[in-house]
Amino acid sequence: MEGVIQEMNKGALDMFGYSKDELVGIKRVSIFSEADIVIQNVLGWLEEANKKGKSIVKTRFKRKDGSLFNAEILITPNYANGKDKGQTGYCGITKEINEKVDIPIKFTTKLIRGIAITRGGFTLASILPMVVVSYFLSSNGNLSFLNSILAISGVFFLHLFSNLYNDFFDVKHGTDEANSEYFNVGDKSTVLRGAQISGGSRAIELGLITLKNTKKLANIMLFISMIFLVMVCCNSYLITNSFSNIKAMGLIALIASLLGYFYTAKPIRLSGRKGLGELTIFLSFGPLLTVGSAIAMSTNIIVLDYQNLRDYILIGIPLGLLTTNILFINQFPDYNSDKISGKINLVVLFGKKLSRWIFLLNVTLTIFFSYFLKNVFSSKVLNFNETAYSAIISILALYGIIISLGLFKNYNKRSLVYFNIQTIYYQIFFCFGIIISFYF
């Protein structure tokens, strides 16, 4: 159901130029098509096959040597154990044709291509906590709206820089090549349809971009983020008439850039150092992000001491834990490839079964600190609705327990993908829940 090749007959192997050992149980059928065709058409073809019993399409296919040929493919749904027991996959019967095949690529497909290469959808993990901080500052009349826009834009590009270098080094170190068990959302979520949620973006494997251009694009993203940092610093000086916030922003931006780069870059490679990767994600998308956002967006000078930073640190703790859990649950399908390539994260270190409890602990701590935050919000946010906040957090606590139970039951199954998706939603709902309680 996820496109992993289960069988290839001799005719198919000869047509595409592969041996069976290169494909069966390892590669996915997307390897036979140009990337834009995969993004734009494949899910639609499969949906038609499910709905009508078959799908007959004319397309371009790609051989192992990179040469293209026109083909007609008949796609039918498979029910290996009988239709009453559910669908198990698809069968494709391909024949080469001599006629011209025109497959126009839509503008939206090109846009989705860019999102796929950069994993742009995951920038919500950094944007939403910044939005929470901006609402918190706004409720006290301390928000610079211009700087909030500039800061969010800068972090957006810095996040893309990190994503691209993570892909670059994971491909270079062989981590992604060793991974044949990664999760793709497919049609399991309307919002995240077709998104890659573990095993990297697979953009290089699909031919969306080369390894060299991935590095080049990453550097461009870093350069753009630095431009936004300069603009934030200039406006901050105009507002506060002080270099205090600028020095703090520069320091935090430097730390964030280094953490993003060395998350997968050797010799440090934080993601493979027995929990340092998870700690990096927690800090980068939690306290470091919320403190940095507050300094960048505030109309006041924020002194770097605990008394002034406490509220923003506390806001960052549950938000950082939520993002850490997104990374953490995505390590379950990547377990084997991470272990083979020496990427010793917590799931590899403790094993899948024991690691389930770490996920539950993070959920528990998220809810604990959320209730702890209620006193902060009630004393600092003018229109804060304690009742609404308590109700929202209670619902989210139940939601977190449901996701955790799903992980406990499906930790070693492909059906875990549904709970990987819900973990992403959880972070989104949590951020919006806080914002709603500010202005209920």
N, C-alpha and C positions, 0 to 999 in steps of 0.2 A: 504493500500500500504506500510505502515511502519511496518507491522507485529503485530499491536495491535489486540488482539483477540476480534472479534465481536459476535461470537456465538459458542457454543459447545453443541453437542447433548449428550444424556445420555450415549450412548456407549463410546463416547470420554472421558467424565468425569470419567467414571468407569475405562477406560483403563489407564488413567494417574493419577487417584487418587485424583483429586481436586474437589472442589465444584464450581459451576458457579460464585458465588460471589467473589471467589479468583482470577478469571481470566478475565471475560468479561469486556472489557473497561479499564483494568488495566495492565495486563501482555502482553508480546509479545511472539510469537511462539518460539522464541529462547530458552525459558525456558525449552522446551521439548528435546533439543539436547545438546550433549556435546559441549563445547566451540569451540574446534578445528574444529569440523564438521560444526558449524555455520560459522566460519571465512572462511573456505576453500570451502564449497559447496553450501550454501543456495542461494546466489545471482545467481550462475550458474543455479541452479534448477529453480528459478523464471524466469530467462531469457529464458530458454528452454521452459517453459510453455507459455510465451508470444509469442515466435516465432512459436512454433508448435501447440499451442492450449492446450497442456497438457504435463506434465512431470511425468514419473513413475520412482521412485527410491527406492532402498532398503538401509536402514540405521539403525542406532541404536537410540532408543529414551530413554528418562529418565523419570521415574515416580516421583511423589512428594517425595516419600521416598528415592529417590536416586538410586533405582534399575534400571538396564538397560534391555531392551528387543529389539529384532530384529523386524523390521517392513517394510512393503511396503507402500509407500504413493503415492497417485495420486494427483497431484497439477494442478489445472486449474485456469485460470484468471477469475475474476468476473467482470461483467458489470451490476451492479444493476440497473442502469438507462437506459440501452440500449447501444449497442456497439457504436452508433453514439455520445454518450455523454462522452465517455472515461472510462477507467478502474477504478474500485473503490477498488479492492483488489484481494484476492486469496481464493480458497477453497481447503482444504486438506482432503482427505478421507484416513484414515489409517486402516490397518489391521495387526495384529500380525502374524509373520511367525516363523516357527521352524528352518529354514535353517540358516547356518552360514553366517554372513555378515562381509566382510572385507573392511574397509575403511582406506587405508594407508594415513597417514598424511605427507605431503611434508615438506621439510626443509623450504621453503618459508613461509609456513603457521605458522611454529614455530617462524620464524622471525617476521611475522606480529603480532603474539600473544604477543611478547615482546613489540612491538610498541604500541599495543592496551592497554596493562597493564600500561605502563608508559606515554601514550599519547605523544610518542616521536616526532610525526610529528609537534606538536605545539612548539617544541624547535626552529623552524625557527624564531619565534617571538623574540628570544633573540640572535640567531646566526647572522641573517641578519644585525641588527643594528651594531653589532661588526665588521662585514665585511665592512660596510660603513666607520666606524671609521678607520679601518686598511688601507683602500684605501686613506682616507684623510691624515693619517700620512705618508703613502708611498709617496704621491705626494710631500711631503716636505722633504723626505729623513730621517724621524724620526722614521721609523718603525723597530722594532725588529721582524723579521719574525717568529723566534722560539717562542718568547713570545706570538705572535698573535695566533699561533696554540695551545699553552698550555692554554692560557686564554680562547679561544673559547671552548676548550675541558672541562675546569673546569666549565664554566658557563653552558655548556650542561648538565653535571651531576648534577649541583646545581638546574637547571630547572626541571630535572626528580625527584629530591628529593622533590621539592615543589609540583609537580603534584601528586606524590604518597601520600604525607601527606594530600593534599587537598581531594583526594579520600577517604583516611582513615577516616578523620574527618567528611566528608559529609555523609558517610555510618554510622559511629558511632552515629552521631547526628540525623539520620533519614531523612536527606534532600533528599538523592538519593532514598530511599525506597518510599518516598511520591511522587516521580516524575514519572508519567506515560505519560508525554507529551513531553519528551525530543526528540531532533532531531538526526537522524542518516543520513549520506549522502546517504547511499545505492548506487545505480548506477547513481546518479544524477551528479557525477563528476568523471572523469577518474583518476585525480590526487589524490583526496581524497576518492576514492571509499571505501565504508564501514566504514568510519571514524565516530567516535562519536564526535559531535561538541557541544552538550549541555548535561546537566544532569550528568556530570562526565564521566568516562570511561566505566562504567557498568561492569568492569572486575570482580568485586567481585560477582555481581549478576549472571553473566554468568558462574561463576565457573572457570575463568581463573586463579584466585589467591585467597587466603583466606585473611581475614582482618588482621590476625596476620602476615602473610608473606608480606602483603603490607607495614606494618610498618617496618618490617625487611629489605625489599628491599630499602625503603626510606633512612634508616640509612646507608646502604651500598653506596648508591648514594652520600650521604653527605660526607662520608669518602673518596670516590674517588675524589670528587671535592676538598677536602682539600689537597689531595696529589698534585693535579695540582697547587693549590695555592702556596704550598711550592716551587714547581719547578719554578713557575713564579717569586716568590720572590728571589730565589737564583740567577736566571739568571739576574734579574733586578739589583741586587747588583753588579754582575760581570760587567754589562754594565755601570752603573752610579757611582759605587763606593760610594753609599750613601744608607742610610736607609729611606730616605724621601719618595720615592714612595712605599716602602714596608709598612710603617706605614699607608699610605693612602689606599693601597689595602686591608690591614687587616681590617681596619675600615669599608670600603665599603662592603667587603665580609661578615662581621659580621651583618651589617644592612640588607643586602640582604637575608641572611639565616634566620634571625628573622622575616622579612616580609613574606618570603615564608612559614615559619612554622605557624605563627600566623594569616595568611590570613584566615584559617578556624579553627585553634585550639582555644578552649576556655581556659581561660575566655575572651581573647581579641577579637578573631574572627572578624578580620577587615572586612571580606567580608559581614558581616551583620550589619555594623554600619553606615548606612545612608550616604554612599558616601566615607567612608574611604577605602573601598575595591577598588573602582575605582581609587582613588588617589594613593593607593598602587601600582596598576598595572601600572599607568602612570609613577610613579617615578621609579619603578623597571625595566620597559622595555623602559624607556626613559632616562631622564638626569642622573639618578644613573648608568644605564648601560653604557651609552656613555662616561661619565666621568671616570668611573672605567676602561673601556676598554682602554681609552687613556693613563691612568696612567700605566696600566699593559703592554701595547704594546710599549710605547715610549722609545726611546734611550736617552731621555733627562729627567732631573729632572723637574717634574711639581709641582709647588707651588700651594697649595690649596687656591687661592684667585680668585675673579671674573674675573680679567683681564686674567689670565691663563686658566681658565675653561670656559670662556664665549662661545667660539666657540663650545665646546663639549656639553654644556648645550643647545645651540640653535639647534644643530643637533638632540639632544635627544627629544626636544619638539614635533615636528611632528611625529617622530617615536613612541614615547610614546602614543600619541593621537590615532594613528592607531591601536596599540595593545589594548588600552582601548576600542576602538569601537568593536573589535572582542569579547571581554568579554561582552560588553554592549548589543550587539544584541543577544548574546546567552542567556541573562537573560530573554528575552521575552518568549520563550517557557517554561522556568523554573519558571515563575511568580507564579503559584499556589503553587507549592511545596516549593518554597523559602518563600512564605508568611506563609504557614502552619507551617513550621519549624522555624520561627522567623528569617530568614535570610533577614534582611531589607536592601537590596541594593537600588540603585536609582530607578530602574524600579518598585520595590515594593513600594517604598516611594512615587513616583509621579504618578504611574500608567502607563500602556502601552501607552496610547494615548498621554499624555504630554511628556513622555520620548523620543518619536520620535524626538522631537526638540533638545534634548541633543545630540543625535547621529549626527544630521545635524550640530549643533554647533561645535562638534569635527571635522567634515569634513572641515568646513569653517576655523577653526583655523589652521588645518593641512596645508591647501593651503596657508593661510596668512603667516605662519611662513616659509613655503617653499620658497616663493618669497623673504621674508626677508633674507633668507639664501644665496640668490644668491650673495650678496655683499661679504659675508664671503668666499664663494667658489672662486669667481673671484679674490680675493686678496691673497688667500692662496694656491690655486691649480694651478699648472703650466699650465697644458693642459686643463683647464676647458673650456667647450664650453657653453657660456651663451645662445646662440640661441637654442641649443639642449635642454638645461635644461629648458628654458622657454616653449618650445614646449611640452616637456614631462610632466611638471607640469600642463600645460593647459589641456592636454588630461586626466591626472589623476583627475583634478578638475571636468571635465565632467563625468568621471567614478564615482566619489564620489557622484555627484548629482543623477545619475541614481540609484545607490544603495540606497540612501536616499529616493528617490521617491518610490522605491520598498518596503522599510520599512513602509513608510507612508500608502501605499495601502494595504499591507499584514500583518500589525503588529499583527493582531489577527487571522491569518490563518496559516495552515500548509504549505502553499506555500511560507512562509517566508524563509524556509530552503534554497531556491536558493540564497537569498541575504545574508544569513549567510555565505554561501560558497564564494560569491563574496567579502565579507568583508575580508576574509582570503587572497584571491588572491590580494586584493587591497594593503595590507601591503607588500606582496611579490613584486608586480610590482613596488611599490613606491621605495623600497630599490634598486632594480635593475636599476630603472630609474636614481637615483642619481649616481650610479656607472658608468653607461653608459656615463653620461654627463661629468664625469671626464676624460674619455679617448675616446671620440667620434671621 
